[in-house]
């Protein structure tokens, strides 16, 4: 999905009216956002444990991540920043957050080690 523009619209939203960070802003906040998610609030471990369950599946969206961030009391503005950083790093859905952004996650390690090339 490289070079793809990802828009998540609510009913009635116009893509031309959406507010997005520019590349410079994303560069400035990326390290902090990833650090908070991994080390301060345990988001990565929670998502990883969810996907390590046999019955967990990716729905091709951020439904699991949104639920976790809501439970961790992240306001909408913070989630806006978080998801834009994750998408910039290759996380376009819940499982890609683990596969592409947090590659050291147990789920990603299990997935990649099970591949026979």
C-alpha positions as CSV (number, residue, x, y, z in Angstrom):
1,X,0.0,0.0,0.0
2,X,3.0,2.2,-0.4
3,X,2.2,5.5,-2.1
4,X,-1.5,5.0,-1.3
5,X,-3.5,7.8,0.3
6,X,-5.7,6.4,3.1
7,X,-8.8,8.3,4.0
8,X,-11.1,7.1,6.8
9,X,-14.3,9.0,6.4
10,X,-17.4,9.2,8.5
11,X,-20.8,9.4,6.7
12,X,-21.1,12.8,5.2
13,X,-17.5,13.8,5.5
14,X,-15.8,15.4,2.5
15,X,-12.2,14.4,1.9
16,X,-11.4,18.0,0.8
17,X,-12.3,19.3,4.2
18,X,-10.2,16.9,6.2
19,X,-7.2,18.1,8.2
20,X,-4.0,16.1,7.9
21,X,-0.5,16.6,9.2
22,X,2.2,17.4,6.8
23,X,5.4,15.3,6.6
24,X,7.4,17.6,8.8
25,X,4.8,17.5,11.6
26,X,4.7,13.7,11.4
27,X,8.5,13.5,11.6
28,X,8.4,15.7,14.7
29,X,5.8,13.5,16.6
30,X,6.6,10.0,15.4
31,X,9.2,9.1,18.0
32,X,7.1,10.3,20.8
33,X,3.9,8.6,19.6
34,X,5.6,5.3,19.1
35,X,7.4,5.5,22.5
36,X,4.1,6.2,24.3
37,X,2.3,3.4,22.6
38,X,5.0,0.9,23.3
39,X,6.4,1.8,26.7
40,X,4.1,4.2,28.6
41,X,0.6,2.8,28.0
42,X,1.3,-0.8,26.9
43,X,-0.8,-0.4,23.8
44,X,1.5,-2.7,21.7
45,X,1.4,-5.5,24.3
46,X,-2.4,-5.3,24.6
47,X,-2.8,-5.4,20.8
48,X,-0.2,-8.2,20.6
49,X,-1.9,-10.3,23.2
50,X,-5.2,-9.9,21.4
51,X,-3.8,-11.2,18.2
52,X,-2.0,-14.1,19.8
53,X,-5.4,-15.5,20.8
54,X,-6.5,-18.2,18.4
55,X,-9.9,-16.5,17.7
56,X,-8.6,-13.0,17.0
57,X,-8.6,-11.7,13.5
58,X,-7.9,-8.5,11.7
59,X,-10.9,-6.8,10.1
60,X,-8.8,-4.7,7.7
61,X,-9.3,-1.6,9.8
62,X,-8.4,-0.1,13.2
63,X,-11.4,-1.4,15.1
64,X,-9.3,-3.3,17.7
65,X,-6.8,-0.4,18.1
66,X,-9.5,2.2,18.4
67,X,-11.2,0.2,21.2
68,X,-7.9,-0.2,23.0
69,X,-7.0,3.5,22.7
70,X,-10.5,4.4,24.0
71,X,-10.0,2.1,27.0
72,X,-6.7,3.9,27.6
73,X,-8.5,7.2,27.6
74,X,-6.9,8.7,24.5
75,X,-9.0,11.6,23.3
76,X,-9.9,11.9,19.6
77,X,-7.2,14.5,18.8
78,X,-4.5,12.1,20.2
79,X,-6.0,9.2,18.2
80,X,-5.8,11.4,15.1
81,X,-2.1,11.9,15.6
82,X,-1.5,8.2,16.5
83,X,-3.2,6.8,13.5
84,X,-1.4,9.1,11.1
85,X,1.9,8.2,12.5
86,X,1.0,4.5,12.3
87,X,-0.1,4.8,8.7
88,X,3.1,6.7,7.8
89,X,5.1,3.8,9.2
90,X,3.0,1.2,7.2
91,X,0.3,0.3,9.7
92,X,-2.9,0.6,7.7
93,X,-4.9,-1.8,9.9
94,X,-4.6,-3.6,13.3
95,X,-2.4,-6.5,12.1
96,X,-0.2,-4.2,10.0
97,X,0.5,-2.2,13.1
98,X,2.2,-5.3,14.5
99,X,3.7,-6.6,11.3
100,X,5.1,-3.3,10.0
101,X,5.4,-0.8,12.8
102,X,6.1,-2.9,15.9
103,X,7.9,-5.8,14.2
104,X,9.3,-7.1,17.5
105,X,5.8,-8.0,18.7
106,X,5.2,-11.7,19.4
107,X,2.5,-11.9,16.8
108,X,4.8,-10.5,14.1
109,X,7.6,-12.8,15.1
110,X,5.4,-15.8,15.1
111,X,4.0,-14.8,11.7
112,X,7.3,-14.2,10.0
113,X,9.0,-17.3,11.6
114,X,6.2,-19.6,10.3
115,X,6.8,-18.6,6.7
116,X,8.7,-21.1,4.7
117,X,10.6,-19.4,1.9
